[in-house]
Each structure stands twice: as structure tokens, then as C-alpha cells.
Amino acid sequence: MVRRNDRMSLTRFAYAFLMLSSIPSLLFGAITVTYTAVPLELKTAPGPYTSTAVIGIKLGTLRVDGGPIYTPVWGNTTEVDSGTVKVKGPMSNGSNEATFYLMSVAYPNGESQSPTIKVFSGAFLSIVSLPQNWVTVSADPFIVELWLVNTADTNNTYNPSTTCSASDFQMNAAYTLDSFRPEFSFVTANSSKTNANSMMQGQTGNANPSNGTYAIVNGNGGPDSTPIVEPTAYTDPDNPNSPVMTYVDPTQIVSYSVFLSEQTKTFNLFRSGRYEPKRCEHDDDHRLQRNSWSQLFPKGNLHRFDARIHIRRIQDASRGKRTQPDSLQALF
């Protein structure tokens, strides 16, 4: 027989358990978080940088819908705790290697406003605020892009200092990101007054469950739950953890042209098989009835009637095929 005190204890325990288990749904039930990795591509003046001396690679975009959220953090970033990645391939300076920096480019006030740019360093990165400060992000959607660039400058985006020049890279050459297969997590604070230092566990980059919670990204949550690089970039069997890309000349644009040509065709109207003139009841001359013209030209396009009827053909230059009306009905 269960005593009354025991029943009360069980009730309290069940109530506490339900409250704790409901915290994640209360915090994240209204938001949707997606990360979209993109095909790797070297390009000059990348992202927020306007200088053509800067060359970079976009990795992907994180999008949060349904905010606000508190003190967003990239967690579990130990793979890039130095903030640098080696890009290897042919270069005109003879080094065949360049140092790129992993950048978080966030838009806490909306994409039309200036971004917050930060270099990755350590086991986690506070995306908007300093790690000792807290912040509420109200932008909806909240957009964060990940870039690899040849500069560590986060303020001077129009004339930054670079580790190498964009002109050192060779068009149509292949380049690899040396041993780069990061998997991050996205963490937010449980309250508006919690900073990144208190919501993350020091050197591990894991969330402290008392103060921070892993967001569900693309249906997955927890540590190291979000692959950052597009999987199809890992094409080198000898270096399975080093994604490959090609520096393609942006001026090489593939275009298709379609043009119209007008041709003339002559034929006997009354032998076309599409019209049979009507006989007038009181006229042996077999002239056409006046109202029969409205049957041939239902839209009143009498000016189109001629011994020579213009048929417009459309020629698709890319396939070399033509389509042509085979009857007068197609003209009207």
C-alpha cells in the first residue's frame, strides 16, 4: 500500500519531469532552423567584401525563422579552433598554398543592414555578441552565412589586408581545402540575460543544459549535428576529408539564343482541304455566301486573306527543330 507522502512525492516528481521536458518545446516550438550547404566556388569580392583583392568560398547559410532568439552560438567548433584553413593548389606566387579564415557573417538586424563578421576561434563562437555579453536577436528570418576568405579583417571590408592576392589563383585550376570536414551545432540561451560563456562548457564546445539548448537543425540536434560542407565536394579518394573545387572564370557565361524567322508559303485556298465554299441557293455562279467569310475568318482578320499567306515559323537554335502550322486554323 502506497502511503500518502509517497504519493505526493511521486506527484511532485512527475510534475517536475514534465516541466523540464517541456522546456525545449517552449523555447524552440515556434522556430525553424535550417542550414543549406552550397557547392564550393572560389570567387573574388565574396559576401560582404567589396575588394577584388579578396577571394573566398561560401560554405552555406543558416536560417532561423520564427524568432526572437537569445545569444546564438556556433557550438562544437574544435575542428577549426585556430580559425584557419589551408587552401592548396597552383598559385602564381609559387607557394601553392594559402591561408584562409573561417568567417561567420550574421545579419541580426536583417539582410538589408550591415552584417556582424567574426573569425572562428576556440571551441565555440558567439555569433552576434561578445562571449561575456548577451543579446536578443529579433530579425525574422535571422541569416548567418559561413565563408572562407583570405583575410582576417572583419571591419574593413573594402580594403582589407590579405594573406595572398586573388590574382595568385589560376583560372580553371582545381583547389582543395586541406583536412576540412567540420560538423557544428547551433545553440541558443534559455533566457534573455544569459551570455555565451555561461551557456557553453569551456573547451568542449558543448551546451550547458542549464543555460543553453541545442536547436534542431535540418531535423537533427545535439553536438556535431550539422555538416557544414556540401557532401559532393569530397571527390578525392586519396584525401577523403579534403573537399575539392575549381576556380571558374566568372566571365565565362553559357548562353542560349532563340530567334524568329518569317517565311512565305503560297497555296490554293480552295484546295487546302480545310474549307469548302457554300453554294448559293439562287445563284448558279457558285459564288461564296457573304456570311461564309465569317466562318473562315472568325476573328475578323480579313486583311490576312491573300493568295500568299504568311506563316510564321519558330526555330529553336539550340535544338535545330521547327514547328509550323499545318492548317489555316493555326493562324487565328
Secondary structure, 3 states (H helix, E strand, C coil): CCCHHHHHHHHHHHHHHHHHHHHHHHHHCCCEEEEEECCCCEEECCCCCCCCCCEEEEEEEEEEECCCEECCEEECCHHHCCCEEEEECCECCCCCEEEEEEEEEEECCCCCCCCEEEECCCCCEECCCCCCCCCEECCCCEEEEEEEECCCCCCCCCCCCCCCCHHHECCCCEEEECCCCCEEEEEEECCCCCCHHHHEEHHHCEECCCCEEECCECCECCCCCEECCCHHHCCCCCCCCCCEEECCCCCCCCCCCCEEEEEEEECCHHHCCCCCCCCCCCCCCCCCCCCHHHHHCCCCCHHHCCCEEEEEEEEECCCCEEECCCCHHHHC
